[in-house]
Amino acid sequence: MTSDIAGEDRDEPHQRAMYFAHGDINGFDFWGEAAFPRWSDHSPETFGRTVFRELNEIRGGSRGGRLRATFDLVTRAGTIAHETQTYDFGGDERSRTIDCEFAIHASHGPVTMGDTKEGTFAIRVVKALDSPPGRMLNANGASDEKGIWGKRAEWVDYSGRVATEDVGIAVFDHPQNLRTPTYWHARAYGLLAANPFGVRQFTGDRRQNGKHVIAAGEALVLRYRVFIHHGDPVQAQVAEAYRQFAAQP
């Protein structure tokens, strides 16, 4: 699992990736990495690991493809839950889509997703899209980190020029998700993350708590769409693309 932590230092090269992770699951940090302790509030013994268990499905074709895999959430004390990640790939001549479903199964007892800004479904964009010169825009018309970080919105888009092309990438929050529209951990250095759990940290209101408990034997399912497009959000009709996604059952 590639983490955001290595990229916190803007002068340090890091991978660009798409990933699902959270900084407080039953008190363990599955977002940070023990190799970068200065970026986490957790002690070394409370880092968790997302461990691949099984490839459940893989298929492709001219119209799209699917990838589904199961992972164990592992701590020093053992496995605390398992997670199924599903990716459906599609697109046309103008854009590409990745529909992402993440199911956290409380297979080893109750699971508590804690209130932290460090999460949860995240993308690290290519450096050319960092803001500036790239630009962030959300569904409410707010722009850049100041207007988007910690705010709720149906989608956020990162766009700009990569090599000789104007391109962008948006993440859509499905209206059936927990606490929709979600909060966003979106940073100008290229991080774009949907996070429905960090309510207290995002709002600064200590009376609130965004933790969510998954009862033993139950599962929490979160759905997102990644929309990769040419041009800026207006040219790519990102708002309309979101409406089409949101209409899906």
C-alpha positions, 0 to 999 in steps of 0.5 A: 500500500503506497502511503501519502506520508513519503510525499509530505516532504515536497523536496523528496521524490515520491510515488504517485498512486491511488490507494485506500487507507486510514490513519486510525482503525481500532487505534492503529495507523494504516495511513502512515508508515513506520519508516516516516514516524515524524508524519504520524502521531502514532508510536511505532508499535501502533502502525498497521499493515494492509496485507494482500490475501487473494486476487478474487477477480480479474478480467478485461476487454475492449469495453472495460475491465474489473479487478477485485482483491481481498486484503487483511488489516494486520497489527502486531497483535494479529488481523483485526479486519479484512477489506475487499477492493473492487475496481471497474475500468471504463471510458470513451474517446473523451475520458476514462473512469475507474469505479472503486468500491471498498468494503471493510469487513469486521471479521474479527470483532468490531472495527472503529474508524477513528476521527482523523484527517489522515485518510481515506480514499486518496490519489497523489497526482503527477507533480505537473498538477500540483497547485500551482500551476495546477488548479483544484475545484470542487462541486460548490465552486470553491478553489485551491486548498484554502477553499477545499481542504476540510470542506464537504463537496460531492466532488473535487477536480485537479486539472492543469497541463501535463507535457503538452496536454490540458488534463484533469482528474476528479473524484466523485463521492457516491450519494449513498456513502457514509456522511455524504457529501464527504469531507476532503483532505485535499492539499496543494502538493498533489494530494486528493482524498475523500475522508468521511471520518475526520469531522472533528479535525476538519471542522475544529469543533471538539463537540463533534466526533466522526468515528464510525463503528462497524459492528462485528460481522458487518461491513462498511461499503464506500463507493467512488468514481475516478474521472480522468478527462481532457481539458478543465472541469468545465470543458470536460463537463465534470458536473454532468459526469458526476450527476450520471454517476450519482444516478446509479443505484 
